[in-house]
């Protein structure tokens, strides 16, 4: 364990927000050290999205209809691929146990780790998605709704995925089990996100779909850190 990780062991009892800030800063620092891994993840997203126009042909109406779903599915898969690194390395070297014993509330530390995971993996996907959406001929208002939907939906994907990542800690073949646990939970987010863009294309309001994404985000923000911290404690026992 590095001195930066060990510093929390000597910290005075602190509140939840301090724990969130500590875990967020720590994991963002670690993410910056593994920039090639993050680059591969972003490249995966770009390649998956780019292959679809090459595979289905240049028909504009077909591409425009497929675009939102393709972008959301690619973002979902990219998020899923990044989940094992959320806790696995800390679990392998014993750091996760030290974090659980720190004076900070474990749900707060977990929330900080999830926030760092989204900032390093989900946020870049949100930023690049409008550019990739141009390949499918999406209009400006559709691109705006796509980006807003991803901005609301990708944090929920990270929070739901964190529960599965914690439940599969130390399990042989945990990657496949993680996908089986998490993909059904991802489906509603995928449907609401893609449907928001489809609604704009059909001349309807995207607000109902975006509201559902926002409600899912709030619900996940309340429950996911608690559920994940419980799963982490089970894995450490």
Buried (B, 14 or more C-beta within 10 A) or exposed (E): BEEEBEEBEEEEEBEBEBBBBBBBEBBBEBBEEEEEEBEEBBEBBBEBBBEBBEEEEEEEEBBBBBBBBBBBBBBBBBBBBBBBBBBBEBBEEEBBBBBBEBBBBBBBBBBBBBBBBBBBBBBBBBEBBBEBBEBBBBEEEBBBBBBBBBBBBBBBBBBBBBBBBBBBBEEEEBBEBBBEBBBEBBEBBBBBBBBBBBBBBEEEEBEEBBEBBBEBBEEBBEEBBBBBBBBBEEBBE
